[in-house]
């Protein structure tokens, strides 16, 4: 085994499951901190926590190679005052809690990754945003990201290296946005959304997992890191790639006014579809990270053709 112990806080969601499978053959033990009990599966062990108070679970962080924090209420909802409060608290409270636990340990984790979001950057159609020259946007979703990163970095963990991983839209077959977009494409509804000119900063799920392992080895890297493909695409290009992969010759577009009605009905926000996220992984590229799926057509084909 390459690693001893990998800890995934809030690791039962889609990306958490991807990371579980990725590290299962690489680590002696993969520990998932979850509010829901789950039976042990080979070397994957779930430990109960409430994500609010320090308990016996904290001991599992001792001698961990890496902690990856994935906690947070799904933002795929209407931004009502109640949902906004839950979205913020479900990120900030566990982050503060993990920091307190780390500060009390004899041998804290070598690396702590907080998976945040590339949506922190402004709506960008004029130029790409990177870690050095990117401009922080405004609005609720950006406020969430900013508050979350502030709490993460303000908590001092001198013996634990920290990285805020600003993740793009993760593409994978079993969760996230991809299955929904693919279903639309297969139904002939996979045309452009809005004017189709908004950029989508995406990453294949295997590159997202691979990036966390790369960070474990590259000890000089800390702070903020964009985790996106080096080749973001416009929405109309992404939808065209999906149609091509599933053999659908046409796709009915969805104008912005129709999306407004649709998102209201299904209980989400149009921002998730129409904001232009043009983000580049400058630090990954500068440190010679090798993407397995840098091009969207290759990434989409790999996912669609998975058994």
C-alpha positions in Angstrom: 0.0 0.0 0.0 1.3 3.5 -0.9 -0.6 5.2 1.9 -1.6 4.4 5.5 -4.8 6.4 6.1 -6.9 8.7 4.0 -9.8 10.5 5.7 -12.8 11.8 3.8 -15.0 14.2 5.9 -18.5 14.2 4.5 -17.4 11.6 2.0 -20.6 9.8 1.2 -21.7 12.1 -1.6 -20.9 11.7 -5.3 -17.3 13.0 -5.2 -16.7 11.2 -1.9 -17.6 7.9 -3.5 -15.2 8.6 -6.4 -12.4 9.3 -3.9 -13.3 6.1 -1.9 -12.9 4.0 -5.0 -9.7 5.8 -6.1 -7.9 5.4 -2.8 -9.3 1.9 -2.0 -6.4 0.1 -3.7 -3.9 2.7 -2.7 -4.4 3.0 1.1 -4.3 0.6 4.0 -7.5 2.3 5.3 -10.0 4.8 3.9 -12.1 6.4 6.6 -15.3 8.3 5.9 -16.7 10.7 8.5 -20.5 10.6 8.0 -23.7 11.4 9.9 -25.2 8.2 8.5 -23.9 4.8 9.6 -22.6 2.5 6.9 -21.2 -1.1 7.1 -17.5 -1.6 6.5 -16.6 -2.4 2.9 -13.2 -4.1 2.8 -10.7 -1.3 3.8 -13.3 1.5 3.7 -14.6 2.3 7.1 -17.3 4.8 8.1 -17.1 6.6 11.4 -20.1 8.5 12.8 -19.8 12.2 13.6 -22.4 15.0 13.8 -20.2 17.5 12.1 -20.7 19.9 15.0 -18.9 18.6 18.0 -15.5 17.0 18.7 -15.9 13.4 19.7 -14.1 10.0 19.5 -14.0 10.4 15.7 -11.2 12.9 16.1 -8.7 10.2 16.9 -9.0 8.8 13.3 -7.2 11.9 12.1 -4.1 11.0 14.1 -1.3 9.9 11.7 -3.5 10.4 8.6 -1.7 11.0 5.4 -4.5 13.2 4.1 -7.8 14.7 5.2 -10.2 15.8 2.4 -13.1 17.9 3.6 -16.2 17.5 1.3 -18.8 18.8 3.7 -21.6 21.1 2.5 -25.3 21.1 1.6 -25.8 20.7 -2.1 -26.2 24.2 -3.8 -28.6 22.7 -6.3 -31.6 24.3 -4.6 -33.5 27.6 -4.5 -31.6 30.2 -2.5 -34.3 30.8 0.1 -33.1 32.4 3.4 -33.3 29.0 5.1 -31.3 27.2 2.4 -28.8 30.0 2.3 -28.2 29.7 6.1 -27.8 25.9 5.8 -25.5 26.1 2.8 -23.2 28.4 4.8 -23.3 26.7 8.1 -22.9 23.2 6.6 -19.5 24.3 5.3 -18.2 26.7 8.0 -19.1 24.6 11.1 -17.4 21.4 10.0 -14.3 23.3 8.8 -13.9 25.0 12.2 -14.5 21.6 13.9 -11.9 19.8 11.9 -9.4 22.6 12.6 -10.0 22.3 16.4 -9.5 18.5 16.1 -6.3 18.9 14.2 -4.9 21.4 16.6 -5.3 18.9 19.5 -3.6 15.9 17.8 -0.2 14.5 18.6 0.4 13.6 14.9 -2.0 15.6 12.8 -2.7 14.9 9.1 0.2 15.8 6.7 -2.2 17.5 4.3 -5.7 19.0 4.6 -7.7 19.7 1.4 -10.9 21.7 1.5 -12.8 21.1 -1.7 -14.3 24.5 -2.4 -15.6 25.9 -5.7 -14.3 27.6 -8.8 -17.5 29.5 -8.9 -15.8 32.0 -6.5 -14.6 33.9 -9.6 -16.7 36.4 -11.4 -18.9 35.8 -14.4 -16.2 35.9 -17.1 -16.7 36.1 -20.9 -13.8 38.4 -21.6 -10.8 36.5 -20.2 -10.0 33.4 -18.1 -9.6 33.5 -14.4 -6.6 31.9 -12.6 -5.2 31.8 -9.1 -3.0 34.9 -9.6 -5.1 37.3 -11.7 -8.6 35.9 -11.1 -11.2 38.4 -9.9 -13.6 37.3 -7.1 -17.2 37.8 -8.1 -20.3 39.0 -6.1 -23.5 37.4 -5.0 -24.6 34.6 -2.7 -22.6 31.7 -4.1 -19.4 33.8 -4.1 -20.0 34.9 -0.5 -20.3 31.2 0.5 -16.9 30.4 -1.1 -15.2 33.4 0.4 -16.5 32.8 3.9 -15.6 29.1 3.7 -12.0 29.8 2.5 -11.6 32.6 5.1 -12.4 30.2 7.9 -10.2 27.5 6.4 -7.1 29.7 6.3 -7.7 31.7 9.4 -7.5 28.5 11.5 -3.8 27.9 12.2 -2.6 24.3 11.7 1.2 24.8 11.6 2.0 21.0 11.2 -0.7 20.4 8.6 -0.3 21.8 5.0 -3.6 23.2 3.7 -5.0 23.5 0.2 -8.3 25.1 -0.9 -9.1 23.1 -4.0 -11.4 25.3 -6.2 -13.1 22.5 -8.0 -14.8 23.0 -11.4 -17.9 21.0 -12.5 -17.0 17.3 -12.0 -18.0 15.1 -14.9 -18.8 11.5 -14.1 -21.4 8.9 -14.8 -22.8 8.3 -11.4 -23.4 11.8 -10.0 -23.2 15.5 -10.3 -24.5 17.4 -13.4 -23.4 14.9 -16.0 -26.2 12.3 -15.8 -28.8 15.0 -16.1 -27.2 16.7 -19.1 -26.7 13.3 -20.8 -30.4 12.4 -20.2 -31.4 15.7 -21.9 -29.1 15.0 -24.9 -30.5 11.5 -25.3 -34.1 12.9 -25.3 -33.2 15.4 -28.0 -33.3 18.3 -25.6 -29.5 18.7 -25.4 -29.2 22.0 -27.3 -27.5 25.1 -25.9 -28.7 26.6 -22.6 -29.3 30.3 -22.7 -27.2 31.7 -25.5 -24.7 28.9 -25.1 -21.8 31.3 -24.9 -21.2 30.9 -21.1 -18.0 29.0 -20.3 -18.0 25.7 -18.4 -15.0 24.9 -16.3 -15.1 21.2 -15.9 -12.9 18.3 -14.8 -13.2 14.5 -15.3 -13.8 12.8 -12.0 -10.6 10.7 -12.3 -8.5 13.9 -12.8 -10.2 15.4 -9.7 -9.2 12.4 -7.7 -5.7 12.2 -9.3 -5.1 15.9 -8.3 -5.6 15.1 -4.6 -3.0 12.4 -4.8 -0.6 14.7 -6.7 -1.0 17.3 -3.9 0.0 14.6 -1.4 3.3 14.2 -3.2 4.0 17.9 -4.1 4.7 19.2 -0.6 5.7 22.7 -1.8 2.2 23.4 -3.0 -0.2 25.0 -0.6 -2.9 27.7 -0.5 -5.3 28.1 -3.3 -5.4 25.8 -6.3 -7.9 25.7 -9.3 -8.9 22.1 -10.1 -10.3 22.4 -13.6 -9.4 21.1 -17.1 -6.9 23.3 -19.0 -9.5 23.5 -21.8 -12.8 25.0 -20.6 -15.5 25.0 -23.2 -18.6 27.0 -24.0 -22.0 25.5 -23.0 -22.9 24.9 -26.7 -19.6 23.0 -27.1 -20.3 20.8 -24.1 -23.8 20.0 -25.2 -22.6 19.2 -28.7 -20.0 16.8 -27.3 -22.8 15.1 -25.3 -25.0 14.7 -28.4 -22.2 13.3 -30.4 -21.2 10.8 -27.7 -24.7 9.4 -27.5 -25.5 9.5 -31.2 -28.2 12.2 -31.1 -28.1 14.3 -34.3 -30.1 17.2 -32.9 -30.7 19.1 -29.6 -33.5 21.5 -28.9 -32.1 24.6 -27.2 -33.4 26.0 -23.9 -33.7 29.8 -23.9 -33.0 31.7 -20.7 -36.7 32.4 -20.1 -37.6 28.7 -20.3 -34.7 27.9 -17.9 -36.1 30.4 -15.4 -39.5 28.5 -15.4 -37.8 25.1 -15.4 -35.5 25.8 -12.5 -38.4 27.3 -10.5 -40.4 24.1 -11.0 -37.6 21.7 -10.1 -36.3 23.9 -7.2 -32.9 25.2 -8.3 -31.3 28.4 -9.6 -30.5 29.4 -13.2 -27.1 30.7 -12.1 -25.9 27.1 -12.0 -26.5 26.9 -15.8 -26.0 30.4 -17.1 -23.0 31.8 -15.1 -19.9 31.9 -17.3 -17.1 30.1 -15.4 -13.9 30.6 -17.4 -11.3 29.2 -15.0 -7.8 27.9 -15.7 -5.6 25.7 -13.5 -2.5 27.8 -13.7 -0.7 26.3 -10.7 -1.3 22.7 -11.8 0.0 23.4 -15.2 3.0 25.4 -13.8 3.9 22.4 -11.7 3.6 19.9 -14.5 0.4 18.1 -13.4 -0.6 15.7 -16.2 -4.3 15.6 -17.0 -5.6 12.2 -18.1 -8.6 13.9 -19.8 -7.7 17.4 -20.9 -10.2 17.6 -23.8 -13.9 17.6 -23.3 -14.7 15.2 -26.2 -12.3 12.5 -24.8 -13.7 13.0 -21.2 -17.3 12.8 -22.4 -16.7 9.7 -24.5 -14.9 7.9 -21.7 -17.8 8.6 -19.3 -20.6 7.7 -21.8 -18.9 4.5 -22.8 -18.2 3.3 -19.3 -20.0 0.0 -18.5 
